[in-house]
Amino acid sequence: MSASRLTAAQLADAIARRRDGRPDITRMTSEERRAAGLMDVHQAAEHEMLRSLPHPHLAERVKGPVQGDPWASGHLWAIVRDAGHLGCGGWTVDSRDGLLVCSCGCLLARTDEVAA
């Protein structure tokens, strides 16, 4: 019988095994590995290559306000609140023009006026 005509149970019984019961993949062809649901030689090589890549690390966590953050002082929040735009989707400070703009399109303030 060829490997493709065996049932999953027959295939599992036909796999060469180590003493501890695990499949002995060193004695299996790539076709036998794929049929058994294991990684073939090429997949295993790719897996090992990916495992050797450096792992990403979390960014350094900083406590307290970030330097130069115009929202940290609370002045901009007060402007948004006083203008009645806390329910809008978001706000931005355009650093080129120094404008505090709401997501609805309303100009709320000039940041140079807020700093003064």
N, C-alpha and C positions, 0 to 999 in steps of 0.2 A: 504494500500500500504506500502511496506517496504521501508526503506531509500535508498536502492540500486536501486529501480525502479523509484525514483523521478527524474525529470529533475533538472538541476541546479537552475532554477527559482522557481520551486515548493519547493525545499529544502530550498532556501533562505527565502521563505515565511513561511515555517514550523518552522524555528528556533525561539526559545523563545528569546524575545528581552527585553532590559531594556527600561526605559522611554526615554533615549537619542537616542535610535535606534540601539545601539550596541548589538551584540549577547550576551546573558546571558550564558557564558560558564560554570558557576557553575551548571546549570541545564541540561547540555549536557553530554552524555556519550562520551568516547574516540572515538567510532565508528562514532557518529554523528559529532564530531569535525573534524575528518579526512575527512568525506564525504563533510563537508562544507568548506574544505580547510583551516581549522585552526589547530593549534598544538594540539596533543592529550596530555593526562596527563603526559606521560613519556617524550615527547618532550619538554613540558613546564618546567618540572623539570630540564631537562638537560640545557635548555636555561637559567634558573635562576642560575644554578650552574656556567655556563660559564660567566655570567654577574658578578658574585662575584669574579672572578679571578682578580688578580692585572693587571693593564694595563701596557704594556711596555712603557718606556720613551725613548725619543731620547737621543743619546749620548751627553755628554757635548761637546760643540763646543769650539775649541781652535783657537785663532787667531795667526797668525805667524807660523814660522816653528816649527815642532815637534823636541824636543831635541833628538839628536843622529841620525837625518835623514841625510844620506849622500847626498841626492839630494838637500837639502835645500841651501847649499852653492853655488850651480850653477856650481861647478867644473865638476861634472859628466855629466851635460848637455853639457858643452863645449866639453868634450871628445867625447860624442856621435855625436855631430854636426860635429866636426872636422874629425871624422872617416867616415862621410857620412852615418850614420845609423839612421838618424831621421825618415826615411820612413819605417823602420822595425816595426814589431808589438809590441815590448816592450824590456825592458832591465831589468836586475836584478843584484844585488850585492850579491854575495855569502859571507856571513859573516865568514864562516869557512876558506875559502881559500883567501878571500879578493880580489875576481876577479869581474870585471865588464864585464858581458857577454850579448851579444845581443841575441834576440830571434832567429836570423838566425844561431846562433852557434859561431859567431866570438868573440874571446876574445879581448876586447877593452882596458883594463888596469887592473893593480893591484891597489886596493884602497889604500894600504899603500904607493904606489908611488905617488898617487894623493895628499894625505894628506901632503906629504913632500914638 
